[in-house]
């Protein structure tokens, strides 16, 4: 497989039209297997949203295409297509291969390095040169990449699952070290392929995969021992993990993760800012107003935001209902039985959380009633 942007563009194009999850996984894994370092590492970073290009704005792209096409024709085309990157990719004057204009297609590594080091004034000429060197699909991929507009139906978790499939790792193994690493992830790929050791991830607040409940089959019920299970209310929120610790400079690092390992701290600075413990707590993210848990529709007003206003935080205060403790300080307590972890959780919350955050955290009760007026219990994994 070629190591330039065209191969990554081919992957993105195929992923956009592949409806099956297993089909997408196979495409990504094959790309990782056939592409060299650091190309595959930057591709992984792009798919998982780890690349940011501050100066590559939509206005720059509009200015470049305005110099090369009729403005009215572009406006009509953009209105019809509805996507800036796709419109520009199709309308950009093709000169790849023309006499005096040939230029090899850039690699992902070249693009990332150049965008990080090129002066803002030189960026238009650089981007125009890349667009001249690529075909329609390559131009589309380039513009989507630099503007952060990749929407190909692939989650970060799926990309990590595809990476794990290069060898004998599980997606959770990748999650354990992910937040301590940076692109282009050469050591991570070597580990996944069995060619190197587990990367040394020194992140003080990494994501740890939660121990989730699992469904029961009909034939399982005869073998169940009720005393081996506890129940939790099915609260109307989302699963969340709060992780915090001190880095090598003694500075506190705190993150809030979704159940799939996405860092959602930016949407909840009011909650993250009050965390001052060392460890990792698993729980449910809820909006609580006047002592009552609000509906999921209310919570949605705070999800998927890069910034949040003081008014929104006041009107929709975030809380965590703590279910489980994964790390107590630097001690991994996941091997302990649930009953022991729950006891550790109660002591941990009383010791570290209630004294600093007060009612913004709500420790879970080990045993709850079997039914309620507006809640359904959910079995927890022992």
C-alpha positions as CSV (number, residue, x, y, z in Angstrom):
1,X,0.0,0.0,0.0
2,X,1.2,3.5,-0.8
3,X,2.4,5.6,2.1
4,X,0.9,8.9,0.9
5,X,-2.4,10.6,1.7
6,X,-4.2,8.8,-1.2
7,X,-4.2,5.5,0.7
8,X,-5.7,7.1,3.8
9,X,-8.2,8.9,1.5
10,X,-9.1,5.5,0.1
11,X,-9.7,4.2,3.6
12,X,-11.9,7.1,4.6
13,X,-13.9,6.8,1.4
14,X,-14.5,3.1,1.9
15,X,-15.4,3.6,5.6
16,X,-18.0,6.2,4.7
17,X,-19.9,3.8,2.5
18,X,-19.4,0.6,4.6
19,X,-22.6,0.0,6.7
20,X,-21.4,-3.0,8.7
21,X,-19.4,-2.7,11.9
22,X,-17.3,-5.8,11.1
23,X,-16.7,-4.5,7.7
24,X,-15.4,-1.2,9.0
25,X,-13.2,-3.0,11.5
26,X,-11.7,-5.2,8.8
27,X,-10.9,-2.1,6.6
28,X,-9.1,-0.3,9.5
29,X,-7.2,-3.3,10.6
30,X,-6.0,-4.0,7.1
31,X,-4.9,-0.4,6.7
32,X,-3.0,-0.6,9.9
33,X,-1.3,-3.8,8.9
34,X,-0.3,-2.7,5.5
35,X,0.8,0.9,6.3
36,X,4.1,1.9,7.7
37,X,5.0,4.0,10.7
38,X,4.3,6.9,11.2
39,X,1.5,7.0,8.6
40,X,-0.7,4.5,10.4
41,X,-0.1,6.3,13.7
42,X,-1.3,9.6,12.4
43,X,-4.2,7.9,10.7
44,X,-5.2,6.4,14.1
45,X,-4.9,9.9,15.7
46,X,-7.1,11.4,13.0
47,X,-9.8,8.8,13.3
48,X,-9.8,9.1,17.1
49,X,-9.9,12.9,17.0
50,X,-6.4,13.5,18.4
51,X,-5.2,15.8,15.7
52,X,-5.8,19.6,15.9
53,X,-4.7,22.2,13.4
54,X,-5.3,25.6,14.8
55,X,-4.7,27.7,11.6
56,X,-6.5,25.5,9.1
57,X,-9.9,27.3,9.2
58,X,-12.8,27.2,6.8
59,X,-12.2,30.8,5.9
60,X,-8.8,29.9,4.4
61,X,-10.4,27.2,2.3
62,X,-13.1,29.5,1.1
63,X,-10.5,32.1,0.1
64,X,-8.4,29.6,-1.9
65,X,-11.4,28.3,-3.9
66,X,-12.6,31.8,-4.5
67,X,-9.3,32.5,-6.3
68,X,-9.8,29.6,-8.7
69,X,-13.6,29.4,-9.4
70,X,-16.5,31.6,-10.2
71,X,-17.9,32.8,-6.9
72,X,-21.5,32.5,-8.0
73,X,-20.9,29.0,-9.3
74,X,-19.2,28.0,-6.1
75,X,-22.1,29.4,-4.0
76,X,-24.7,27.5,-6.0
77,X,-22.6,24.3,-5.8
78,X,-22.0,24.6,-2.1
79,X,-25.7,25.2,-1.5
80,X,-26.5,22.1,-3.5
81,X,-23.8,19.8,-2.0
82,X,-24.0,21.2,1.6
83,X,-20.5,20.3,2.6
84,X,-17.5,22.7,2.2
85,X,-14.8,20.0,1.9
86,X,-16.7,18.0,-0.7
87,X,-17.6,21.0,-2.7
88,X,-14.1,22.4,-2.8
89,X,-12.6,18.9,-3.6
90,X,-14.9,18.5,-6.6
91,X,-14.4,22.1,-7.9
92,X,-10.7,22.5,-7.4
93,X,-9.0,22.8,-10.8
94,X,-7.3,19.6,-11.6
95,X,-3.6,20.0,-12.5
96,X,-2.1,16.8,-11.0
97,X,0.1,15.3,-13.7
98,X,-0.1,18.4,-16.0
99,X,3.2,19.6,-17.5
100,X,5.0,21.8,-15.0
101,X,2.6,21.2,-12.3
102,X,3.4,17.7,-11.1
103,X,4.0,17.3,-7.4
104,X,3.9,14.1,-5.4
105,X,1.0,13.6,-3.0
106,X,1.9,14.4,0.6
107,X,2.0,11.8,3.3
108,X,0.1,12.2,6.6
109,X,3.3,12.7,8.4
110,X,4.3,15.5,6.1
111,X,1.0,17.2,6.5
112,X,1.0,17.0,10.3
113,X,4.6,18.3,10.6
114,X,4.1,21.1,8.1
115,X,0.9,22.3,9.7
116,X,2.6,22.4,13.1
117,X,5.7,24.4,11.8
118,X,4.5,26.5,8.9
119,X,4.0,30.2,9.4
120,X,0.3,31.3,9.1
121,X,1.2,33.5,6.1
122,X,2.7,30.6,4.2
123,X,-0.2,28.3,4.9
124,X,-2.3,29.2,1.8
125,X,0.4,28.4,-0.7
126,X,1.2,25.1,1.2
127,X,-2.4,24.0,1.2
128,X,-2.9,24.9,-2.4
129,X,0.1,22.9,-3.4
130,X,-1.3,19.8,-1.6
131,X,-4.7,20.3,-3.3
132,X,-3.0,20.5,-6.7
133,X,-1.2,17.2,-6.0
134,X,-4.3,15.2,-5.1
135,X,-7.3,13.8,-6.9
136,X,-10.9,14.5,-5.8
137,X,-10.9,11.9,-3.1
138,X,-7.5,12.9,-1.8
139,X,-8.6,16.6,-1.7
140,X,-11.7,15.7,0.2
141,X,-9.8,13.6,2.8
142,X,-7.2,16.4,3.2
143,X,-9.8,19.1,3.9
144,X,-11.8,16.8,6.2
145,X,-8.6,16.0,8.1
146,X,-7.3,19.5,8.6
147,X,-10.8,21.0,9.5
148,X,-11.6,18.2,12.0
149,X,-14.7,17.2,10.0
150,X,-14.2,13.4,9.7
151,X,-17.6,11.8,10.0
152,X,-17.2,8.3,8.7
153,X,-19.2,6.3,11.3
154,X,-16.2,5.2,13.2
155,X,-15.9,5.7,16.9
156,X,-12.6,6.0,18.8
157,X,-13.4,2.7,20.5
158,X,-13.8,1.0,17.1
159,X,-10.4,2.3,15.9
160,X,-8.8,0.9,19.1
161,X,-10.6,-2.4,18.5
162,X,-9.1,-2.5,15.0
163,X,-5.7,-1.8,16.4
164,X,-6.0,-4.6,19.0
165,X,-6.9,-7.0,16.2
166,X,-3.4,-6.7,14.8
167,X,-2.3,-9.2,17.5
168,X,-3.7,-10.8,20.6
169,X,-4.7,-7.8,22.6
170,X,-8.2,-6.7,23.7
171,X,-9.6,-3.2,23.2
172,X,-9.5,-2.7,26.9
173,X,-5.7,-3.3,26.8
174,X,-5.4,-0.4,24.4
175,X,-7.6,1.8,26.6
176,X,-5.4,1.1,29.6
177,X,-2.4,2.9,28.1
178,X,-4.1,5.2,25.5
179,X,-4.2,8.5,27.5
180,X,-0.5,8.4,28.3
181,X,0.6,8.2,24.7
182,X,0.9,10.7,21.8
183,X,0.8,10.3,18.0
184,X,2.2,8.6,16.0
185,X,2.0,5.7,18.6
186,X,4.9,3.7,17.2
187,X,5.4,1.9,20.5
188,X,1.7,1.1,20.7
189,X,1.6,-0.5,17.3
190,X,4.7,-2.5,18.1
191,X,3.1,-3.8,21.3
192,X,-0.2,-4.6,19.4
193,X,1.8,-6.6,16.8
194,X,3.8,-8.5,19.5
195,X,7.0,-6.7,18.5
196,X,7.6,-4.6,21.5
197,X,6.8,-4.3,25.2
198,X,3.7,-2.7,26.7
199,X,4.1,1.1,26.4
200,X,5.0,2.9,29.6
201,X,2.0,5.2,30.0
202,X,2.8,7.7,32.7
203,X,-0.6,9.5,32.6
204,X,-1.7,10.1,36.2
205,X,-5.4,10.0,35.3
206,X,-5.8,7.3,32.6
207,X,-9.1,5.6,31.6
208,X,-9.7,2.2,33.0
209,X,-12.4,0.1,31.4
210,X,-15.4,-0.3,33.7
211,X,-16.6,-3.6,34.9
212,X,-20.0,-3.6,33.3
213,X,-23.2,-5.7,34.0
214,X,-23.9,-8.3,31.4
215,X,-27.2,-9.8,30.2
216,X,-28.4,-13.2,31.4
217,X,-29.7,-16.0,29.2
218,X,-32.8,-18.0,30.2
219,X,-30.8,-21.0,31.1
220,X,-28.7,-19.0,33.5
221,X,-31.5,-18.4,36.0
222,X,-31.6,-21.9,37.5
223,X,-27.9,-21.5,38.4
224,X,-28.1,-18.1,40.0
225,X,-27.5,-17.6,43.7
226,X,-29.3,-14.4,44.8
227,X,-26.8,-13.7,47.5
228,X,-24.1,-13.3,44.8
229,X,-25.8,-10.2,43.3
230,X,-26.7,-6.7,44.3
231,X,-28.9,-4.2,42.5
232,X,-28.7,-0.6,41.5
233,X,-31.4,1.7,40.3
234,X,-31.3,2.3,36.5
235,X,-30.7,6.0,36.8
236,X,-31.5,8.3,33.8
237,X,-27.9,9.4,33.0
238,X,-24.7,8.1,31.4
239,X,-21.9,5.9,32.7
240,X,-19.0,8.0,33.8
241,X,-15.5,7.5,35.2
242,X,-13.7,10.1,37.3
243,X,-10.0,9.7,37.4
244,X,-7.5,11.9,39.1
245,X,-3.8,11.9,40.2
246,X,-0.6,13.9,40.4
247,X,1.8,14.2,37.6
248,X,5.6,14.2,37.9
249,X,5.6,17.9,38.6
250,X,3.1,17.5,41.4
251,X,0.2,19.0,39.4
252,X,-3.2,17.4,39.7
253,X,-4.7,16.0,36.5
254,X,-8.4,15.2,36.5
255,X,-10.5,13.7,33.7
256,X,-14.1,12.6,33.3
257,X,-14.5,9.7,30.8
258,X,-17.5,8.2,29.1
259,X,-17.9,4.4,29.2
260,X,-16.0,4.1,26.0
261,X,-13.0,6.2,27.2
262,X,-13.9,9.5,25.6
263,X,-12.7,12.5,27.6
264,X,-15.7,14.6,28.4
265,X,-14.1,16.8,31.1
266,X,-14.5,20.0,29.0
267,X,-18.3,19.7,29.2
268,X,-18.3,19.5,33.0
269,X,-15.7,21.8,34.4
270,X,-17.9,22.4,37.5
271,X,-17.6,18.7,38.3
272,X,-14.0,18.1,37.3
273,X,-12.8,21.1,39.1
274,X,-14.0,19.9,42.5
275,X,-12.2,16.5,42.3
276,X,-9.1,16.4,44.5
277,X,-8.5,12.7,45.2
278,X,-6.1,10.1,43.9
279,X,-7.9,7.2,42.2
280,X,-10.7,6.3,39.8
281,X,-14.4,6.1,40.5
282,X,-17.0,4.5,38.3
283,X,-20.6,5.9,38.4
284,X,-23.5,7.6,36.7
285,X,-23.5,11.2,35.5
286,X,-26.7,12.9,36.5
287,X,-28.3,16.3,36.5
288,X,-29.8,16.9,40.0
289,X,-32.0,19.9,40.7
290,X,-33.6,20.6,44.1
291,X,-32.7,17.0,45.1
292,X,-34.4,15.4,42.2
293,X,-32.7,13.5,39.4
294,X,-33.6,15.0,36.0
295,X,-34.5,13.2,32.8
296,X,-31.9,12.2,30.2
297,X,-33.3,15.0,28.0
298,X,-32.1,17.5,30.5
299,X,-28.7,15.9,30.7
300,X,-28.4,16.1,26.9
301,X,-28.3,19.8,27.1
302,X,-24.8,19.5,28.7
303,X,-23.4,16.7,26.6
304,X,-21.1,17.0,23.6
305,X,-20.2,20.6,24.4
306,X,-16.7,22.0,24.0
307,X,-17.5,24.9,26.3
308,X,-20.3,25.5,28.9
309,X,-21.7,28.7,30.3
310,X,-21.9,29.6,34.0
311,X,-25.7,29.9,33.5
312,X,-26.0,26.3,32.1
313,X,-23.9,24.9,35.0
314,X,-26.1,26.7,37.5
315,X,-29.4,25.6,36.0
316,X,-28.2,22.1,35.2
317,X,-25.7,21.1,38.0
318,X,-23.9,17.8,37.3
319,X,-23.6,15.1,39.9
320,X,-22.0,11.6,40.0
321,X,-23.8,8.7,41.6
322,X,-20.8,6.5,42.6
323,X,-21.2,2.8,41.9
324,X,-17.7,1.3,42.1
325,X,-14.1,2.1,42.9
326,X,-11.4,1.0,40.4
327,X,-8.3,2.5,41.9
328,X,-7.8,3.6,45.5
329,X,-4.9,6.0,45.2
330,X,-2.3,4.0,43.2
331,X,-3.8,0.6,44.2
332,X,-5.7,-1.3,41.6
333,X,-8.7,-2.7,43.5
334,X,-10.4,-4.2,40.5
335,X,-9.3,-7.8,41.4
336,X,-11.3,-7.5,44.6
337,X,-14.8,-8.9,44.9
338,X,-17.6,-6.4,44.4
339,X,-18.6,-6.5,48.1
340,X,-15.1,-5.5,49.1
341,X,-14.9,-2.8,46.5
342,X,-18.2,-1.4,47.7
343,X,-16.9,-1.1,51.2
344,X,-13.7,0.6,49.9
345,X,-16.0,2.9,47.8
346,X,-18.0,4.0,50.9
347,X,-14.9,4.7,52.9
348,X,-13.2,6.5,49.9
349,X,-16.2,8.8,49.3
350,X,-16.5,9.6,52.9
351,X,-12.7,10.3,53.2
352,X,-12.0,12.1,49.9
353,X,-15.2,13.3,48.3
354,X,-17.8,14.4,50.8
355,X,-15.2,16.6,52.6
356,X,-14.2,18.4,49.4
357,X,-17.2,18.3,47.0
358,X,-20.1,17.9,49.3
359,X,-23.3,17.0,47.6
360,X,-22.0,17.1,44.1
361,X,-21.2,13.4,44.6
362,X,-23.8,10.9,45.8
363,X,-22.4,7.6,47.0
364,X,-24.4,4.6,46.0
365,X,-26.2,2.4,48.6
366,X,-25.1,-1.3,48.5
367,X,-28.6,-2.7,48.7
368,X,-31.6,-0.9,47.3
369,X,-35.3,-1.9,47.1
370,X,-36.3,-4.2,44.3
371,X,-38.7,-1.8,42.7
372,X,-39.7,1.8,42.8
373,X,-42.2,4.2,41.3
374,X,-40.0,5.5,38.5
375,X,-36.8,3.4,38.6
376,X,-35.9,-0.1,37.4
377,X,-33.2,-2.1,39.2
378,X,-30.3,-3.4,37.2
379,X,-28.2,-6.4,38.2
380,X,-24.5,-5.6,38.9
381,X,-21.7,-7.9,38.1
382,X,-20.2,-9.5,41.2
